[in-house]
Amino acid sequence: MSDYDIVIIGSGPAAISAAITAKIRKKNILVLGQKDLSPKVAKSHTIHNYPGLPEIDGPGLAKAFWDHLDNLGIEITDAHANMIYDMGDFLAVQSGQNMYQTDTVILATGVVSEKHFKGEDEHLGKGVSYCATCDAALYPGKTAVVIAHDPKEEAEADFLAEYAKKVYYIPMYEGEVHVKDSIEVLHTTPLDIVGEDKVEALETEDGHLEVDGIFILRESVAPDHLIKGIEMDNNHVKVDRNMATNIKGLFACGDVTGTPYQYVKAAGEGNVAALSAVTYIDTKKRGETV
Ligand SMILES: Cc1cc2nc3c(=O)[nH]c(=O)nc-3n(C[C@H](O)[C@H](O)[C@H](O)COP(=O)(O)OP(=O)(O)OC[C@H]3O[C@@H](n4cnc5c(N)ncnc54)[C@H](O)[C@@H]3O)c2cc1C
């Protein structure tokens, strides 16, 4: 028995639209995203092409989204999804130390803009991790570096420092850094992840850092790093007209499925993904083949 009918990953227009439709269709949902919804909504100036809301700005659209979510009693859980596992008859979503079983997942994580570091893909799971909360316990007595794209990751570094012998912290953002005194903050640019079978060092523009683990903490992780076996079309998730991916029970919508990158396209796909997930769940509950 699954914990949820639908786990929606993301909190931009695609995810919000999917959540609204799923809630109206009385499904038991969990939305994993961020409290300020999407930076791509909040930071936008005037938006000219959202139907019914001419000349609205980003903060105005975000408020309209919040009002709609509140109205339907939909909560956004401020948490990152770190991995999705295909368990055959259901899907499992790992978020920090929590694992959720669900019949379906709607992936609405937006487009990943940051380039991967050299050596990152080859060392994923061999010393490269995207979640300190999940993997910190693997580093007692070891040395690790956190490459953080947002100040909220400072807490992740502090948590890692409870296990690791030595933690370096490389902020990829402007502004002050507030981490534990034991953490060494390095203002440098990471270049290359090196090691034979596992991570041995990080090369930066200022030199060579010997480490056992590298935690790369970004807002979004590439979909094929979130779930093994997902079919991609260049950098985007391949979907059909129902927003179904090649993995049973997994749907995707919004920028993650490709261009044009537009609010209305994202919201429209979110609606289709939710309706497809509802059909999938109802078919499965009737005992028919999905
Ligand atoms: C400055 C700017 C102005 C724009 N102006 C316009 C415009 O005028 N008109 C228009 O139509 N479009 C505009 N766009 C494009 C529009 O912002 C995007 O097309 C739209 O936001 C895509 O929505 P989305 O829901 O697919 O993804 P996003 O809005 O990117 O939302 C994805 C969300 O998922 C979260 N997320 C990612 N990974 C995870 C994870 N693993 N776990 C939990 N949460 C996760 C992210 O934090 C983010 O909040 C603009 C974009 C920018 C940057």
The ligand as an ORCA input file, in Angstrom:
! r2SCAN-3c Opt
* xyz 0 1
  C      13.619     36.016    -15.585
  C      12.626     35.129    -16.289
  C      11.498     35.683    -16.871
  C      10.564     34.868    -17.513
  N       9.467     35.454    -18.092
  C       8.551     34.677    -18.687
  C       7.354     35.272    -19.273
  O       7.171     36.495    -19.265
  N       6.431     34.438    -19.814
  C       6.586     33.069    -19.814
  O       5.683     32.382    -20.272
  N       7.693     32.494    -19.287
  C       8.681     33.248    -18.739
  N       9.805     32.660    -18.200
  C       9.959     31.175    -18.276
  C       9.244     30.516    -17.087
  O       9.789     31.057    -15.916
  C       9.413     28.988    -17.100
  O       9.044     28.462    -18.346
  C       8.541     28.353    -15.992
  O       8.857     28.869    -14.720
  C       8.701     26.833    -16.006
  O       7.938     26.292    -14.971
  P       8.294     24.867    -14.356
  O       7.256     24.627    -13.318
  O       8.483     23.873    -15.430
  O       9.736     25.041    -13.693
  P      10.305     26.084    -12.636
  O       9.490     27.337    -12.612
  O      11.751     26.202    -12.948
  O      10.085     25.371    -11.231
  C      10.787     24.211    -10.885
  C      10.801     24.124     -9.369
  O      11.195     22.824     -8.983
  C      12.067     22.908     -7.867
  N      12.906     21.706     -7.871
  C      13.854     21.358     -8.754
  N      14.396     20.173     -8.435
  C      13.758     19.768     -7.300
  C      13.869     18.602     -6.484
  N      14.739     17.632     -6.765
  N      13.076     18.512     -5.391
  C      12.176     19.497     -5.088
  N      12.035     20.623     -5.849
  C      12.815     20.738     -6.941
  C      12.886     24.176     -8.148
  O      13.450     24.659     -6.947
  C      11.791     25.086     -8.689
  O      11.141     25.735     -7.632
  C      10.763     33.461    -17.571
  C      11.908     32.897    -16.978
  C      12.834     33.725    -16.353
  C      14.057     33.087    -15.730
*
